[in-house]
Amino acid sequence: MIHVQPFDSFAQLLEDVSPLLRIVLALGFVLFVVGITIGMPIALFSGCAVMTGTLAVHHLAHARWYDPLPPYERHWWWGRLIRGLVWLAIAMLLVFLAMESR
């Protein structure tokens, strides 16, 4: 079984995220900062939702893994699946809050 150390810092998490997801995280962060500086709650919550949704996609995409040797059985990494579902639930809550803050 594959053993992966938990993330010690946000920088370590960013090393594991693909470049496309890093760009989406950066756009979410920009939206979050714009929401703080202008005082628009919809932009603030939307930026947070984009960032947490990106983390959910990352964790859910890596929740399934295959044995490196034949017969190449598929396995679920339950910890990462649960983490991805929690991030997804948080992102959905933030989208709801963004919609309600209009």
N, C-alpha and C positions, 0 to 999 in steps of 0.2 A: 504494500500500500504506500502511496505517496504521502510523505510527511512534509508539510509546509509550515514554516514559522509564522506566527501571527504578525501583523504589521506593527512595528514599533512607533512609526511616525507617519505623517501624511506624505512626506517625501518618499518614503519607502513604498507607499501605496501607489504613488505616481509612477514609480519605476516599473510597476507591474501592469499599468494601464496602457492600452494601445494608443498610438498617436492620434487617431481619429477621436477617441474618447477624451483624450487630453484637450483637444480643441473644443469639444462640446463642454467640458468642464470649465475651460477658460471663458467661453461665452456665457455660461451660467454665472460665473463669478463676476463678470463685467455687468451683467444684468442685476445681480445682487448689489453691487457697489452703486450702480445708478439708482436703484431703489432706495438705498440708504441716503445718498447725497440729495436726491430730489425730494424724498419723502413720499414716494409712491409705494404703498403696500403691495399693489399688484405686481410691480416689478421686483420687489424684494422677495415675495413668496414664489414668484415664477422663477427667479434665479436659483433659489434654494431647491425648487422642484426639479429644475434641469440638472443641477449637480447631483442630487440624490438619485434621480432617475438614471443618470449615467453610471453611478456606482452600482445600482441594481442590475443594469445591463451587463456590466463587467462581471459581477459575481455570478449571475445566472448563466452567462456564456461559459464560465469556467467550472460550473458545477458538475459537468459530465466529463469523465475521462476514460481512457482505454488502456488496457494492459499493453505494455510495449512489446511483449512476445506473443507468439501464437498461443491460443486461438483468438487473441485480440478482444477479449470480453469487455463489455461496457459496464461502467460503474457510476454510481452517483456519489458525489462528495456532499454529504448531507449538511455539514456545517456551512459550506459555501452556499448551498441552495437555500437554507434557512436565512442566512445573512442577506442574500439577494431578495428574498421575499419580504424581509423586514424593511430593507431600503425601498422596495417598490411600494409598500404600504405607506411609508413616510412620504414618498413622492406624491402618491395619490392624495394624501391628507393636505399636503402643501398646495397642490393644484386646486383642491376644494377651497382652501383658505384664500387663494388668489382670486378665484371666481367670486367668492363672497365679499371680498374687499373692494370691489368696484364701486 
